[in-house]
Amino acid sequence: MANFDFPISDRIQDLRDKRKRINKDLRLNVERNRILTEYYKTHLHEYPILKRAGYLHDWCSTREINIDDDDIFLGDAGPHTRTVHFDIEQTGAMWFRSNFGDTDERFRAAWQVPGSVWVSDEERKYLLEAADFWEENDIGATARGLFPDEFFAGPMGAFAKFLNGSYPGHFNPNYEKVVLTGFGAVRAQAKEKLAEIKAHTDTDNVRKDIFYRAIVKTCDAIITMSKRYAEGVREKAKTATPERAAELLKMADSCDWIMENPARNFWEGCQAILFYQNLLTAEGVHWADSPALIDSYLGPLVENDIATGALTLQEAQDYADAFLLQIGNQIIMFPKPNNDQLIEAHANGKTLYDLQGGGQNIAAGSLITLGGQKRDGTGDYTLATELFLLAYYRMRVAEPSLALRVNKHTPPRIWELGIAVSKRCGGFPQFNNDDVIIPQQLERGVSLEDARRYGVFGCVEPAISGMEWSMASNCGAFGGGIGMLQTLQTVIHGNRDPQSGMERPGDAKKLYEYETFDELKEEFVRLAKAGLDNMARMNHFAAFVFETEWPAPSVSAMTEGCMDSGKDVTWGGAKYNATGTMTNAIGVVADSLYTIKKLCFDDKTLSARELYDALADNWEGKELLRQRILNELSFYGNDNDEVDELATWVTDFWLGYTNTLSGPNHGHVNMGILDLAWVAGGKRTWATPDGRKNGEPLSPSADPRQDVVKNGPLSYVKSVAKLPWIKARCGGAINIRMDANSVRGDEATAKVQELIQSFFDMGGIQFCFTVADTEIMRAAQKNPQDYQDLIVRIAGFSAYFTHLAFDDQENYIAKYEIAV
Amino acid sequence: MDYKNATGHIYDIQGYAVHDGPGIRTTVYTKGCPLSCLWCHSPESQRHEFEVGYLQIKCLGADVCQDACINACPVGALSRNEPVQALDGSGAIQKAKIDREKCTGCLKCAKACITKALYATGWDTTVDEVYDRVIKDRGFFQNDGGITISGGEAMAQFEFTLNLAKRLKDSGIHICLDTTGFTPEKQFEEILPFIDLFLYDIKHMDSAMHKNLTGVGNELILSNARFLAEHGGALQIRVPVIPKLTDKESNLRSTAEFCASLGDAVKLVQLLPYHKTGRMKYERLGWRYKLTNVEPPEEAFMLKTLEMFQNHGLNAQLY
C-alpha cells in the first residue's frame, strides 16, 4: 500500500472530530417540513406530482444555504450539518401529539437536552400545528382512503392505518446520470416532449404532459440550488484568507456548472452526488437511497485529474475521505423514539443519536457499492475504487455501509484492500458475489448488460443501479406480518399465540394432531402461501398509495425509463420494478423442524404431545429434555445434511414461492434472508422446539444459532452455503466473527480470501466478517470512551460497538467466534 | 492405492486451521506424544489414553440431571460441590466435584453427563471415519489447502497415520504432517512419499536443554530432519520462542544455522511466540500449569529474531 500511505490531513481530521461533536448536539430538520407544510397547505388541489415538484422548487429556492468555514464539500439536506431528517407527511399527527404535545416538563426532558438533541419551543409549537394539518392529509390518510376494510382488521391493521415505516426509497438512484449527464439535458428532453404533446394532445398523454412539467420544475429546482451555493461560497470568499478564498472561488465556479452540466473533474463528480442526495432527502426522506458503482464513473474523472496534474494522489485521497464523511452526514430519524425512550436514554448518559436504528446507529440505511463489471462483462475497478476503500480504512466510519462486488476480474490488490478494511472496520465491506447475483437478475428478466450494473442498497439488497424502482415491503417478517417462524409457531400452537394469548379466527391444528411429518410440512406450506399471498396483495395497495398522491419526480428525472415513458417511478415508469421483503431466523426454524422430525417422527423417542406440553410451559420442569435436545442434536451450522436439508427445504419453498408473486408495476416480489433485530425479535417469540426459551434471541439472518455450532467455521459456512441463494433475490447476510489471531499477517489475509471464494464457489451470495476479540469487547463495555472506534457487523449494517444496547452487546459477544 | 482401515485415538478435528500449513486446512489431532513440552498448549494431547475433562461452566448443577455423573461413578470420585449462583440467575446450584485421586478414568461419568461438562478427551476412530469427516471440507481447500495430521505426535500412531495419509493421497488431497520428529527414521522413510509438507518442530539446539524442556534429547529429531531434507521431503520448520527457555540469542542463531544447512528442503520457517491460551485446558484435566512466570515475548524481539532468520537466507515469518 506504499503509494497511498498518506497521513490523514489536519482538515480531514477536524471534519471527522466535528462529526463526533455534532452527534452529541443534534437538531431536527424542521426547515424541510416547514417548507413542505406551507406549500401543501396553500396548494391543496394542485395535481400530486406538480405539488411535489412545486414544493421541491420552493425548498431549493428558499432553504438556508449552509456553508461551514471548513467545508471541503457542500450541502446537507437541513440547515445545519448532520441535521436529523424526518418526514412529517408520513409521521402523522399521533406521534407529534403524544410526544411534542406531552407536558412541558417531559418535552424538555426528552427534546431539550444539550448533548443529545435540541428542539426549540417555537419548533415544537410549529410542528404540533403542522401535525393538525397532516392528520387528514398525510400518507396514512391516503391509505385509509383507499384500503379495503379487511386490511384494518387483519394482523397488519396498525400498519395499514398509517402505512407506518413503509418508506419509499430503498433503491440505487441514478447518480451516474447526475454526474455524467446532468439535469440540463433532462430538462431539455422534457421540454421537447412537452412540445410534441402540445402538437398532438389526446387522452393518453395528458398525464405525461403533467409529468414532464413536473420534471422541468424539478430540474430548475436543483440547478437553482446549486447556483445558490455558488453565490454562498462567493460571499464567504470575501472574508476568507487568500488561500481559502481561492479554493472557495473554484468551488463557486463548479457549483455554477454542475447539476445542469456533466461534471468535469473528481470534485465536481463527488459534489453532484452530494447535492442529488440532498434533493432526494428533501423530496421524500428516502430511506436507504444508496449510491452504487460510484468508483465506475468517478474513476475516469480522478484518473484524468491525476494525469493532468490537477490533483496529487494525496489531494485525491483527501477528497475521497471528505466525500465519505459528507455523504455519511445524512441521518434519518428511524425509528422515531418516544419521550419515555429518550428520557430513559438521557438518564443512562445516551443520546438521540444512540437510539437511531433501534440503538444500532444505522443513520440512513445508505450503502455505497464499489467494484463490479462494465456492461460488456469486463471488470470495473478504477483508481476511485482504491481511494474509497482506503477512505473507509482511514476514516473508520460506521455509515454509510459498504459493499464490494467481486468476480473473476477482481484485482488482487482490491481483494487485499477489501480484507484490510474489513479487519479494521468490522463488516465493511460486505463482499458480494457477482456469479450468483448477476444470474439472479437474469432469472427475473433483467438483460445481461443491465444485470452487470447492479448495486446493493440498504443492507444487502441487489438492484439495477439507476434503472430500478424498488419499494420496501413492511408486510414481511419485520413488519409483524408473515414470517417463517411465525408460521411455524402457528403450526405448533394452532391459532393461539402462546406469548400474547391472542386468538386468531379459524381452525388450525396443534403439534400433537399431525399423523406424519409430511402432513405438518403441508400445513406449513398452506399457511405460508395464504400469508404471502396476502402480503403481495397489500404491497399492491401500498404502492398504489404512492402512485395516487406521493410521486417522486426527483427520482424519475434520472431513473432509466421514466423520461421515455412519461411516467413517474411510482406509476411504473422505471425500466425495472421490484418490491423487497425479508425472512429471518433460518437457524431456529430449521433446528425446530429437525427436532420435531427426528425425535417425534423418525426416532419416536419423544411424543409430540410431550414436546407440545414442554413448549406450552416454556420448558418449565423439562430442563433435562431441553438439555438433551441442545446437546444431542447436531443443528444447522454443523454441516449435518439431515438438518441442513430442512433448512434448504423451508428456504427454497419460501424464496421460490415469493418469487412467483406479482409485485407493483408488474415487477417482482423479491425475498431475502436478513434480520436487523434478532435480540428484540427473540423477546417477542415464545419458546421453540430447538430448546430455545421464551424471549431468548433468535438466530441472526442466515447464520446458525450462536450456541449450537460445534464443528468449527468450515462446517458453519458450508451449512449456510447449502441454502438456495440463487433464489434470494433480496440478498442475505452471513456474518462470521473472527478472533484477531486468526486474521493476523498477510498469509491469513490470503486465507480469508480463500474462505470467501470457497463460500462463493459453493453458491454463497454475500459474506462479511468482523474481527474483535471477546477480551476487547469486554474492555469496551467497561471503558466505552476508549473504544469509540470499535465497529462490529450487526446484520445488513455495521455499528459502533459502544452504541449498542447492553443486550445486543452480550448477544454479539456470545455469537460464535472462530478461534484457531 | 491399498490402505488399511486402521484404528486410531484422536482428540479433535478442526476446520479452518490457518496456522497449520498453506491454504485453508482441516487438522486431525491424534492423541499421545513422546514429548511433554513445558509450554504445551494442548495437554490433552499428551497421553495416549483418554482422560476425563471437566468444563465446569457447562455443569448446570446436580439437581437438573439428578446426580447423573455421581450415580454413574463406580468408585465415588464424584460428589456435589458447595452451592454457587447459576449463571442464568436462577438461584444456587451444586455442580459436580471430581476427586482426581480416586478417578480411575473409566469415563462412565462422561457418558452420563448430558451437557458434556464432563467429557472424554478424545475418541476411538478409524481411517474411513476420519476420511469421511474431513472430505466434507474439500470445497474450501482451493489450490493449496488440504489436511494436516497433527498431534500429540501423529507418528506415535504410525499405522493409523500412514494409512490415513495413503487414503488422502489417493484422493489427491494435499497433506501436511505436523511432527516433533521424534520417531524412528524408518517410519519417516515409509511415510515420506505420501506427505506433501512436513511441519517440523525444532525446539532447542542443545540436547541437554531439549531434554529438560521436553523430556527427550534432540539427536533423533535433528538427524530425522536431515534425513527428510536429503530424501526429497519438504519442510516447514516451526520454532517456538519461549522467553527464558528457548529465546537465548545463541540458541536461536544455531537454530537458524541448522535450518539453513538443510538447504532447499526448508520452504518456510515459522517463529511461534509463546502464548498462554492453553492454560485453561490444564484446569479442565486437573493438571498444574508449569510456566506460571513466563510472559509472551515482546513484538520487537520477535521482529529482531525474524530478521536474524531472514539474514540466514531463510524464508521466515512470525506465527
Interface residues (C-beta under 8 A of the other chain):
Chain A: E623 L624 Q627 R628 L630 N631 E632 D639 N711 G712 P713 L714 S715 V717 K718 A721 N741 S742 R744 G745 E747 A748 K751 E754 L755 Q757 S758 D761 M762 I818 V820
Chain B: Q14 G15 Y16 A17 V18 H19 G23 I24 T26 L60 V64 C65 Q66 I114 T115 K116 K136 D137 G139 F140 Q142 G145 Q317 L318 Y319
